[in-house]
Amino acid sequence: MLPVIGEEIPEFSFYDTNQKRGDSREFIVTKTPCALFPGVFTDVCTKELCQLDSFIDKFNRANVKVIGVSCDSPFALKMCIPK
């Protein structure tokens, strides 16, 4: 079941694109929408992430930290980051 807007997120750990382990507790004091996408290099992923990227300045000014959630490996995810 997905969390409801405003509800606290459950505790979980993850690896970022640099293979650094992270923890959901680092998002507790921020507004953090999760962008769920099926896989890198798919049309859905590209469109969704490009749309989110167009708002990145607004997110930054509002202290909103957007995180992407995918079943892809950190290696695949790192390949889709613009250079």
N, C-alpha and C positions, 0 to 999 in steps of 0.2 A: 504494500500500500504506500502511495506517495504521501509525503508530509503536506499539511495544509499551510497556506501562506500565514506567516506569523508564528507557526509552531516551531519549537526547538528541534534541531536536527538530531538524529541519533548519533552516537559515537561510532566512528569508523576510521580506518586508516587507509592510506593510498600511497602510490608512488607517482611523483610528478615526472615531467618530461626529461628531467636530469637524473632520474632514478633515485631521487631523494625521498625518503619516507616522510609522509605528512600525516597529520591527525585532524579530525574534524573540530577539535577544541580550538584550533586557531581561527575558526570562523564564528565563534560564539558571539563576539561583540560587534560583528559587522552584518550588514545586509548582504546576503549571499544567495543569489539565484543560481540554480544548477541547470546547466544546459545539457540535456541528455541527447546524445546522438548515436546512431547505429554503427557508424564506422567512418574512419577518415577516408577521404577521396570518394565519398558517395555524394550524390546530388543533395541529399538532405543535409548532410554534414556541411558541405560547402555553403549552401544557401543560409542555413541557420547561423553558422559562425560568422559569415560575412555580414549578416544583418546585425548580430550582436556587436561586431567590430565597429559598425557605423555609429554606435551609441557609446563607444568606449570613453570618450571625453566626458560625457554626461555621467556615466557610471563613476568615473574617477572623482569628479567634483562632488558627487553625492556620497562618497566613501562606500560604494558598492563594489564588492569583489565577486565577479562572475567566475564560476568554475565549470569546466567541461567534464562530463562523465561519459566514458566510453569503455567498451570491453577491449579496445585495442591495446597493444603493448606500448610502453613508453617510447620505444624506438620508432614505431609507426606514427605516434602522435607528434613526436619531435620533427618528423619529416614534413608535417603540414604547417609548421610555424613559419610565417614569412621571414625571410632573411633580411 
